[in-house]
């Protein structure tokens, strides 16, 4: 039986996330789909299509989730450093 476009997309998304250690947001941007669609493809569709691949991508996403607070902190730091630089230039 041939895979549908959505099934192929779910597998392609999983490979992209694993190879690039990307976040759901990054994958959504790359594939021009919503974060909800990425999540549904990976969490629901992929689990039924390829259990081993699902478990592998799930591990990457769990690592991303654990590091999320660090990335947020770095973004906030960068924001305030840029503001400080702009104030000194004025």
C-alpha positions in Angstrom: 0.0 0.0 0.0 1.4 3.4 -1.0 1.9 6.0 1.7 -0.2 9.1 1.6 1.3 12.6 1.4 0.6 13.1 5.1 2.3 9.9 6.1 5.4 10.7 4.0 5.4 14.2 5.6 5.4 12.7 9.1 8.4 10.5 8.3 10.2 13.4 6.6 9.6 15.6 9.6 10.9 13.0 12.0 14.1 12.6 10.0 14.6 16.4 9.8 14.1 16.8 13.6 16.5 14.0 14.4 19.2 15.0 11.9 19.1 18.7 12.9 18.1 18.3 16.5 15.5 20.9 15.6 12.5 22.1 17.6 8.9 21.8 16.6 8.9 25.5 15.8 12.0 25.2 13.5 10.5 22.1 11.7 7.2 23.9 11.2 9.0 26.9 9.7 11.1 24.6 7.4 8.0 22.7 6.1 5.7 25.7 6.0 3.2 24.1 8.3 1.9 24.9 11.8 3.4 23.8 15.0 0.2 21.9 15.7 0.5 20.0 12.5 4.1 19.1 13.3 3.1 17.9 16.7 0.2 15.8 15.3 2.3 14.3 12.6 5.0 13.3 15.0 3.0 12.4 18.1 0.0 10.7 16.5 0.7 9.7 12.9 4.3 8.7 13.2 3.6 6.6 16.3 1.3 4.4 14.2 3.6 4.4 11.1 7.0 3.7 12.5 7.3 3.1 16.2 11.1 3.1 16.3 11.4 6.4 14.4 8.7 7.8 16.7 10.7 6.9 19.8 13.9 8.4 18.3 12.2 11.7 17.4 10.4 11.8 20.8 13.7 11.6 22.6 15.0 14.7 20.6 11.9 16.6 21.4 12.1 15.8 25.1 15.7 17.0 25.1 14.5 20.3 23.5 11.8 20.6 26.0 14.3 20.2 28.9 16.5 22.9 27.4 13.7 25.3 26.6 14.2 27.4 29.7 17.9 27.9 28.8 17.1 29.1 25.3 14.5 31.5 26.6 17.0 32.9 29.1 19.6 33.4 26.4 17.1 35.2 24.2 16.1 37.5 27.0 19.8 38.2 27.8 20.4 39.0 24.1 17.4 41.3 24.0 18.6 43.4 26.9 22.2 43.5 25.7 21.0 44.9 22.4 18.9 47.5 24.2 21.9 48.5 26.3 24.0 48.9 23.2 21.4 51.0 21.4 21.1 53.3 24.5 24.9 53.9 24.5 24.9 54.7 20.8 22.3 57.4 21.1 
